[in-house]
């Protein structure tokens, strides 16, 4: 079994892919990019970037209860995939399936979430489809263009590269924990969860970075996946107050939740994780500052394929995300069991 196949989700994806013929125009292999990169016949300047994402499970599990959130995330999740490959967006098409019992106000609030998110990003809905069904399902397909000379994927990290995060993480897991553990909603109201696809930042990152991936599945899962794809490791030197968004850090203190939980769940917030060669970091930071982009320095890439955290004591602890990632596929409905396992591993690694 290779490192990628240690993860059940990767094995599931591979079991589907093996049935499909590969397009001669596709640039990336499975798992290598957030959005698929396609040759455009007769176009020597750009690749086509295309992605598709659905918001369904988050609704059925109760994470999203506000229809505005449902529409907002449908847009942001798709354009976040484009941001991770540095694409210049062309637009999005959306398919909406709702129960027949939903009233006009519910539909309009979803539409307002979609429209407001598009307005924030400066993008457009190009068309779509409407259906009825037993559950809510919102699917988007976003398309964009990537300059050939600035193609960025998840593959290409080198030892010594600096590891960065576009902005503070953890809001997705904070919202998820409040709803799944039935904590008081005022601890982290759903209105705080408004993730933003980092399109402009992605277009800058593509000029400097060796790899890039969004945190739609959570920060530690993103780092783990990048580690497996590149056969490299990451040393995380930043502290939790630096890594987490301010509202998430406050939530942890009030709810008495270990900070590392907010990076280790599977519900993310669409920030970008990327690596920059050490020789380019100063130039990157200067140009980032010119667009008011202040990415968080997490640490650096290393040769050994593992994730290490530097504790306040300066001791390094190595963590293995495979058991935690696979837990969600095998025991995702048993929150008490999941929390017990998280606490056990957190104590073992010295993270709590």
C-alpha positions in Angstrom: 0.0 0.0 0.0 1.4 3.4 -0.9 1.1 6.5 1.3 -1.9 7.8 -0.7 -3.8 4.5 -0.4 -3.5 4.6 3.4 -6.4 7.1 3.3 -9.8 5.6 2.7 -11.1 8.6 0.8 -8.2 8.4 -1.6 -8.9 4.7 -2.2 -12.5 5.5 -2.8 -11.7 8.1 -5.4 -9.2 5.7 -7.1 -11.8 3.0 -7.2 -14.0 5.3 -9.3 -11.3 6.7 -11.5 -10.1 3.3 -12.7 -13.3 2.9 -14.6 -12.9 6.0 -16.7 -10.8 6.7 -19.8 -8.3 9.5 -19.4 -8.8 12.6 -21.6 -5.7 13.3 -23.8 -6.3 17.0 -23.1 -6.1 16.7 -19.3 -2.8 18.0 -17.7 -3.1 16.8 -14.1 -3.4 13.3 -12.7 -5.9 12.3 -9.9 -5.3 14.1 -6.6 -2.8 16.5 -8.1 -5.0 19.6 -8.3 -8.0 21.2 -6.7 -9.4 22.0 -10.2 -8.9 20.0 -13.3 -6.5 21.6 -15.9 -7.4 21.0 -19.5 -5.6 21.8 -22.8 -7.6 24.2 -25.0 -7.1 23.3 -28.6 -5.6 26.2 -30.5 -4.9 28.2 -27.3 -1.2 28.5 -26.6 -1.5 30.9 -23.7 -3.9 29.3 -21.2 -5.3 26.1 -19.7 -8.9 25.7 -18.9 -9.6 25.1 -15.2 -12.8 23.4 -14.3 -14.2 22.1 -10.9 -17.5 20.8 -9.5 -18.6 20.8 -5.8 -21.9 20.0 -4.0 -23.4 21.2 -0.8 -25.6 18.4 0.5 -24.1 16.4 3.4 -23.4 19.6 5.3 -27.1 20.4 5.1 -28.4 16.9 5.9 -26.1 16.7 8.9 -27.3 20.0 10.3 -24.1 22.0 9.9 -25.9 24.6 7.6 -29.3 25.7 8.7 -29.4 29.1 7.2 -30.3 29.0 3.5 -28.1 32.0 2.9 -25.1 30.0 4.1 -26.1 27.1 1.8 -26.0 29.4 -1.3 -22.9 31.3 -0.1 -20.8 28.1 0.3 -22.0 26.6 -3.0 -20.2 29.6 -4.7 -17.2 29.9 -2.4 -16.4 26.1 -2.4 -16.2 26.1 -6.2 -14.2 29.3 -6.7 -11.8 28.2 -3.9 -10.8 25.3 -6.1 -10.1 27.7 -8.9 -8.2 29.9 -6.5 -5.9 27.0 -5.6 -4.7 26.7 -9.2 -4.4 30.4 -9.6 -7.3 30.6 -12.1 -8.9 33.7 -13.6 -12.6 32.9 -13.2 -15.0 32.8 -16.2 -18.1 32.0 -14.1 -20.2 29.3 -12.6 -23.3 27.2 -13.4 -25.4 25.9 -10.6 -27.9 23.0 -10.2 -30.4 23.3 -7.4 -32.6 20.5 -6.0 -35.1 21.3 -3.3 -38.0 19.6 -1.6 -41.4 20.6 -2.9 -42.4 21.8 0.6 -39.8 24.6 0.6 -41.4 28.0 0.4 -40.5 31.0 -1.7 -38.6 32.8 1.1 -36.3 29.8 1.6 -35.5 29.7 -2.1 -34.9 33.4 -2.2 -32.5 33.3 0.7 -30.5 30.6 -1.1 -30.4 32.8 -4.2 -29.4 35.8 -2.1 -26.5 33.7 -0.7 -25.4 32.8 -4.2 -25.8 36.3 -5.5 -24.0 38.0 -2.6 -21.1 35.5 -2.8 -20.7 36.2 -6.5 -20.8 39.9 -6.0 -18.0 39.7 -3.3 -15.8 37.7 -5.8 -16.7 39.7 -8.9 -18.0 36.6 -10.7 -21.2 35.6 -12.4 -23.7 32.8 -12.5 -23.8 31.8 -16.2 -26.8 29.4 -16.0 -27.9 26.2 -14.3 -30.8 23.8 -13.6 -33.6 23.4 -11.0 -35.0 20.2 -9.7 -37.1 18.7 -6.9 -36.1 15.9 -4.7 -36.3 14.4 -1.1 -33.3 16.5 0.1 -31.6 19.8 -0.5 -28.6 19.5 -2.9 -26.8 22.5 -4.4 -24.1 21.8 -7.0 -21.8 24.3 -8.7 -19.4 23.9 -11.6 -16.9 26.8 -11.9 -14.6 27.4 -14.9 -11.6 29.7 -15.4 -8.3 30.1 -17.2 -4.8 29.6 -16.0 -1.7 31.1 -17.8 0.4 28.2 -19.1 3.6 29.7 -17.7 2.2 29.9 -14.1 0.5 26.5 -13.7 0.3 25.6 -9.9 -0.7 22.2 -8.6 -0.4 20.2 -5.4 2.8 18.6 -6.6 6.3 20.1 -6.6 7.2 20.9 -3.0 10.9 20.9 -2.0 12.7 20.6 1.3 13.3 24.0 2.8 10.3 25.7 1.2 8.4 27.9 3.5 4.8 26.8 4.3 2.1 29.5 4.4 -1.6 29.8 5.1 -3.6 32.6 3.4 -5.5 33.6 6.6 -6.5 32.1 10.0 -8.1 28.7 9.9 -10.7 26.7 12.0 -14.0 28.4 11.4 -15.4 25.4 9.6 -14.6 23.0 12.4 -15.9 25.4 15.0 -19.3 25.6 13.3 -19.3 21.8 12.8 -18.5 21.1 16.5 -21.2 23.5 17.7 -23.9 21.8 15.6 -22.8 18.2 15.9 -22.1 18.4 19.7 -25.2 20.5 20.2 -23.3 23.2 22.0 -25.0 26.6 22.5 -25.1 28.3 19.0 -24.1 31.6 20.4 -20.6 30.2 21.0 -20.1 30.2 17.3 -23.1 31.4 15.3 -23.5 30.3 11.8 -23.4 33.9 10.6 -19.6 33.9 11.5 -19.0 31.2 8.9 -18.6 33.1 5.7 -15.5 31.5 4.0 -14.0 33.5 1.2 -12.4 32.0 -1.9 -9.0 33.6 -2.2 -9.0 34.2 -6.0 -6.9 37.3 -6.0 -4.4 35.8 -3.6 -4.3 32.6 -5.7 -3.3 34.6 -8.8 -0.4 36.1 -6.9 0.6 32.8 -5.3 0.8 31.1 -8.7 3.8 33.4 -9.5 5.9 32.2 -6.6 4.6 28.9 -5.1 5.7 25.3 -5.6 2.4 23.8 -4.5 -1.0 25.0 -3.4 -4.2 23.4 -2.0 -7.3 24.8 -0.3 -8.4 23.9 3.3 -11.9 22.7 2.4 -11.3 19.5 4.4 -9.5 21.3 7.3 -5.9 22.4 7.7 -4.2 19.3 9.0 -5.9 17.1 6.4 -4.7 19.5 3.7 -1.1 19.3 5.1 -1.3 15.5 5.3 -2.6 15.2 1.7 0.2 17.5 0.4 2.7 15.5 2.4 1.6 12.2 0.9 1.5 13.5 -2.7 4.9 15.1 -2.5 6.5 12.5 -0.2 7.7 15.4 2.0 7.0 16.5 5.5 6.2 19.8 7.2 7.4 21.3 10.4 4.8 23.6 11.9 6.4 26.3 14.1 3.5 28.8 14.4 1.4 28.8 17.6 -2.3 28.3 17.8 -3.1 31.9 18.3 -1.3 32.6 15.0 -2.8 29.6 13.1 -6.5 30.0 14.1 -8.8 32.9 13.1 -9.3 35.2 16.0 -13.0 34.3 16.5 -12.0 30.6 16.5 -9.3 31.1 19.1 -11.8 32.9 21.3 -14.3 30.0 20.8 -11.8 27.5 22.0 -11.1 29.5 25.1 -14.8 29.9 26.0 -15.9 26.4 25.0 -12.8 24.8 26.6 -12.0 23.0 23.3 -8.4 22.1 22.4 -7.2 24.5 19.7 -5.8 21.7 17.6 -9.3 20.2 17.2 -10.1 23.2 15.0 -7.5 22.2 12.5 -8.1 18.4 12.5 -11.7 18.0 11.6 -13.0 17.5 8.0 -15.0 20.7 7.6 -12.8 23.5 6.4 -12.9 27.1 5.5 -11.4 27.5 2.0 -8.1 29.1 2.9 -5.0 28.3 0.8 -2.0 26.3 2.0 1.1 26.8 -0.2 4.8 26.6 -0.2 7.3 29.2 -1.4 11.1 28.6 -2.1 13.1 30.3 0.6 14.9 32.4 -2.1 11.5 33.9 -3.2 9.9 34.5 0.2 11.0 38.2 0.6 9.8 39.1 -2.9 6.5 37.2 -2.4 5.9 39.0 0.9 6.6 42.4 -0.7 4.2 41.9 -3.5 1.6 40.3 -1.2 1.8 43.4 1.0 1.0 45.6 -2.0 -2.5 44.0 -2.3 -3.1 43.9 1.5 -2.4 40.2 1.6 -0.7 39.1 4.8 -0.3 35.3 4.7 0.6 33.3 7.9 4.0 31.7 8.0 3.4 28.1 9.4 6.9 26.6 9.1 8.9 24.8 6.5 9.0 21.6 4.3 11.4 18.8 5.2 12.6 15.6 3.6 11.0 13.1 5.9 7.3 12.7 5.0 5.6 13.5 8.3 4.0 16.4 10.0 5.7 17.8 13.1 4.6 20.4 15.5 7.0 22.5 17.5 5.5 22.8 21.0 6.0 25.9 23.3 8.7 23.9 25.0 10.5 23.7 21.6 10.0 20.0 21.6 9.0 18.5 18.3 6.1 16.0 18.1 5.2 14.0 15.1 1.6 13.3 14.3 0.0 10.8 12.0 -3.3 12.0 10.4 -4.2 8.7 8.7 -6.1 7.2 11.7 -8.0 10.5 12.3 -8.8 10.9 8.6 -10.1 7.3 8.3 -12.1 7.6 11.5 -14.5 10.0 9.7 -15.2 7.4 7.0 -15.6 4.5 9.4 -17.2 6.2 12.5 -18.3 9.6 11.3 -21.8 9.3 12.9 -20.5 8.5 16.4 -19.3 11.9 17.7 -18.6 10.7 21.2 -16.3 8.0 19.9 -14.6 10.5 17.6 -14.0 12.9 20.4 -12.6 10.2 22.6 -10.1 9.3 19.9 -9.2 12.9 19.2 -8.5 13.5 22.9 -6.4 10.3 23.2 -4.2 11.2 20.2 -4.0 14.8 21.3 -2.6 13.7 24.7 -0.3 11.2 23.1 1.2 13.8 20.8 1.4 16.5 23.6 -1.1 18.8 21.9 -3.4 19.0 24.9 
